[in-house]
Amino acid sequence: MTRSLGGAELATSIRNDASVAAAALAEIGVRPKLAVVQATDDESTAWYVRSIASAAKRTGILCDIVDLGAAASTEQIRSTLVELGHDPDVHGIILQTPLPDETDLDALREAINPAKDVDGANPVSLGRLVARLPAFAPATAQAVIALLDHHGISPHGRTAAVVGRSTVVGSPVAHLLVQRNATVTVCHRHTTDLAAGTRDADILVVAVGIPGLITADHVADGAVVIDVGTTATADGRLLGDVDAAAVDGRAGALTPVPGGVGPVTTALLLNHTVDAAASQYAQTRSDSLLSGFRSSV
């Protein structure tokens, strides 16, 4: 029987650590604050953003939901991101998708202050990730690695296949796996034979948003399968990219949907916000001390 790689226990542990760190910052007058910018009337997105705000509150993190409405323009969203980037009381910024069809997503991602880019959306953050320099990784991609670690699964020396090449999950998780010394194949919509690219992989990560795409034909015996897909149905269910019934007994381990990658992603976003608050406080103190030193010489 396939082992379930649940994320609830790990998510609780990450949130607890973030809560302790947030409380320590509060004692020195710093209240970590996250701003989530949205511009959509999609109810499932609104529900997800509210869940982040609720989790933040329980963790001791302030959270502002900045709802610009489904008619917001690129310039309106961009100016909001720039303003938040300059606000010293805001430590983390998330630009929630989907956005209005006509918006320039690349320009908006570039407008997020890298120091506050807790979901690794700015190209600067992604570039630093690839170069193995300090940066916030996209939380969903990091959640994949965190789940593997939590369940005692090492990518070192193993083969991995990643289905999907978005800058949100596929590409960054491929780089994170390479950094863990896995040999990685990336598949995408132009891959002519998907099964040929996945069925020999020890670790298979799927993040394309096509329910049931992965069946037993795509999975090696005993493979570890991480299902990042979450597609909402009309009756309120969430479906993953993997046909769980089809791979049961063939895959060695599989993350459930919901309850796998999702809760870990949310917990990491909160943890990143606390880390960003601590880093910005330290930088402010350093700048203040440096300024005092310069004025005294």
C-alpha positions, -999 to 999 in steps of 0.1 A, spaced: 0 0 0 12 35 -8 25 55 21 8 89 27 31 119 30 9 142 50 19 178 57 -2 187 87 24 177 113 52 195 96 31 226 90 22 227 127 59 225 137 69 253 113 40 275 125 51 268 161 86 279 154 74 310 136 51 318 166 80 316 190 102 338 168 74 363 163 69 366 200 106 372 205 105 400 179 74 415 196 93 418 228 117 442 212 89 462 195 88 445 161 55 430 150 60 409 118 35 420 92 25 404 60 6 421 31 -13 400 6 -22 419 -26 -51 405 -46 -70 417 -76 -97 392 -84 -133 382 -76 -124 345 -76 -140 331 -45 -115 302 -41 -87 327 -42 -104 348 -16 -109 318 6 -72 309 4 -61 344 12 -84 345 42 -69 312 54 -34 328 52 -47 357 73 -62 334 98 -31 313 102 -10 345 105 -32 358 133 -28 325 152 10 327 147 13 363 161 18 379 126 -2 409 115 -17 404 80 -33 430 57 -53 418 28 -51 445 1 -80 439 -23 -77 461 -54 -107 445 -72 -109 425 -104 -107 457 -125 -73 468 -112 -48 479 -138 -11 469 -139 -1 504 -128 -26 504 -98 -12 470 -86 24 481 -93 21 513 -73 6 494 -44 35 469 -44 60 498 -45 43 516 -17 43 484 4 79 478 -4 88 512 11 65 508 42 87 500 72 59 484 90 54 458 63 79 429 63 65 405 38 46 409 5 26 383 -15 12 390 -49 -17 366 -51 -28 352 -85 -49 350 -106 -48 386 -117 -68 405 -143 -61 392 -178 -45 424 -191 -20 428 -163 17 426 -169 27 399 -144 64 402 -151 64 439 -143 44 433 -111 68 406 -99 97 430 -105 80 456 -83 81 434 -52 109 445 -28 133 415 -28 138 419 10 101 414 15 95 389 -13 85 360 10 71 339 -19 102 343 -41 83 359 -70 108 386 -80 133 375 -107 160 388 -83 149 362 -57 148 334 -83 182 344 -97 197 343 -62 181 310 -56 197 295 -87 231 311 -77 227 295 -42 227 330 -26 205 339 3 169 345 -9 134 334 -1 125 304 -23 89 302 -37 71 287 -7 54 259 -26 88 247 -41 104 248 -7 74 229 8 82 200 -16 118 198 -2 106 203 34 81 174 30 108 151 17 131 160 46 103 156 71 95 121 59 131 110 58 134 109 20 168 121 7 171 133 -30 209 127 -28 220 106 -57 185 98 -68 167 105 -101 139 130 -101 113 142 -126 94 175 -124 63 179 -144 58 216 -149 83 244 -154 66 275 -139 87 300 -120 63 294 -90 69 257 -86 84 236 -114 116 255 -122 126 264 -86 119 229 -72 141 215 -100 169 238 -89 163 229 -52 165 192 -61 197 197 -80 211 215 -50 203 183 -30 224 163 -56 195 147 -74 196 142 -112 166 160 -125 145 158 -157 120 186 -163 89 178 -184 63 203 -197 35 207 -222 58 202 -251 72 169 -238 61 144 -265 61 113 -243 54 123 -207 55 88 -193 90 82 -208 102 112 -189 87 102 -155 84 64 -152 120 58 -142 122 86 -116 128 78 -80 110 111 -71 82 125 -91 70 161 -85 38 172 -104 27 208 -106 6 216 -137 -30 219 -125 -45 191 -146 -65 168 -124 -57 131 -128 -29 137 -153 -5 112 -137 -16 75 -137 2 43 -130 18 44 -164 38 75 -154 51 61 -121 80 38 -113 74 10 -88 81 24 -53 85 60 -65 79 89 -42 52 112 -58 47 148 -47 14 161 -59 14 199 -59 -17 203 -81 -49 218 -65 -79 223 -88 -111 233 -72 -143 216 -84 -178 231 -86 -188 212 -54 -159 226 -34 -135 196 -36 -98 199 -44 -83 176 -70 -46 168 -74 -27 162 -106 -22 126 -97 -49 99 -100 -44 87 -64 -65 55 -69 -45 46 -101 -11 49 -84 -21 33 -51 1 3 -46 25 13 -73 39 45 -58 59 39 -27 47 72 -12 22 100 -22 13 134 -8 -25 137 -3 -46 165 -18 -56 183 2 -34 180 33 0 175 17 20 204 2 -7 231 8 -5 235 46 33 234 45 33 261 19 12 284 41 33 277 71 65 285 52 50 319 40 45 328 77 80 316 86 95 336 58 76 367 70 91 364 105 126 358 90 121 389 68 111 410 99 141 399 118 164 406 89 150 440 83 152 449 120 188 438 120 195 459 89 179 489 104 200 485 136 231 481 115 223 512 94 216 532 126 249 521 142 268 529 110 252 563 108 261 570 144 297 559 137 300 581 106 286 612 125 312 607 152 343 607 130 
